[in-house]
């Protein structure tokens, strides 16, 4: 969960520590074996909250470094966001899987989600599973 992170402000760093919610977030990243990012396209990039989270994680020491990663998008323009996320990942030392990529135009019929927001389209589930298995294999390497 990244919505509770304050906007990056190095004035909030005191004696090498970060605000409590940032410390909790950074610890979760450190404990993770890999990272799965989900972001729509926002002005040909990732959303501001995601960029903020990436920036907080990059503060010394960079908790993203060496992590395996993958990205998913549920809107048509998500390819641009994923491409930009991969560019940011180069600096952060995140290692994204290359294949398979996962984009879903969630608004194009037939419906992919039920009234509760659960993914119900079997083909989409299989494509997503392939991507997650690929991330797992890459992580275990």
N, C-alpha and C positions, 0 to 999 in steps of 0.2 A: 504494500500500500504506500503510495507516494503523495497522496493528497495532503497529508499533514506536515510535509516538509516545508520549512520556511524558504522563501526565495534566497538563493545563495547570496551571502553577504559575509565577507571575511571578517568584518567587525564582530560577528557573532562567535568567532573562534577565540577562545580564552585559554591561554596557557596550554596550547596543543589539544584542547578538547572542543567538541562541537555541541550545539544544542542537543538536549536529550533525545528528541525524536530523530535527529540526524545520526546520533551514536547508535540507536537501536537499528535504524535502517542499514548503516554501514556494517554492523555486526551480522545482520541477516545475509548480506552479500558475501561477507567473509566465510560464512558457514555453508553457503551454497556451492554445490558441485558445478553448476552451470546456470546460465540465465536465459530465460525465454522472454523476449520483449514483444509486446503487442501495442501497435500504434497505428492510428489512421494517418492519412496525409494531412498535414496542416501547413498551408502555404509552401508546398513542395518540400516539406521537411517533417520532422517529428513534432509532437506537441510540446508546448512550453513546460508543462509539468515533468515530462520525461527528460527533457534537456536539463532541467533543474536537478533531477535525481541523479543523472549521469555526472553532472558537475560536482554535486556533494560527494559522490563516491570517488571522484578523482582527486579530491583534496588529499594531501599527504597523510599517511601512505595511501596510494591508489588501490582501493579494494577491488577494482575491476580487473586488475592485471592478471593475465594468465587464464582467465575464465573462458570456458567454451560458451558459445552463445548461438541463439537462433532468433529469428524475427517472424512474426505473423501480422497480417493486416486483413481487416474485414471490409474494406472499401476499395473501390477501383483504383484510386490514386495512391494506394499504400505502397506500390512499387517505389515511388520516389522517396517516401519516408524511409523505407527499408534501405535504399541505396545510401541515403544521407546518414542513417544510423550506422551502417557499415563504415562509412568514412570517419565518423566520430570514433568508432571502435578501434580504428588503427592507432589513434593517439592514446586511447585508454588501454591498449594492449588486450582488447577483447578479441577472441578468435571465433568468428562466425562460421558455421557450416555453410558450404556452398550449394549443396543439393540435398534434398529437393527444396525449392523455394515454396512458400505458401502465401498465396493471395486469394482472397475471397471477395467477390462482389456480392455482398450479403443482400443487397436490395434488388438484385435481378432474379426474376422468377426462374425456377420454382422456389418457394420459400425454403430457407435452410434452417430456420429456427422455429420452435413452437411458441405458443403464447407466453410461456415462462422464460423464454430466452435461451432454452436448451437447444444445442445443435442436434438436428434430427436427420439431416441429409446424409445418407450412407456413403455416397461417393466422397463428399467433403470430409466426413469422419475418417475415411481410409487415407485420404491425402494428408490430413493433419497427423494421423498416427505415423505415417511414413516419415514425416518431418521430425516428429518427436523421437522416434526410434533412431533416426540419423544423429540427432543431437546426443542421445544417450551413448551411442557407439563412439562418437567423437569425444565425448566427455571422458569415457573410460580409457581412451588411448592415452 
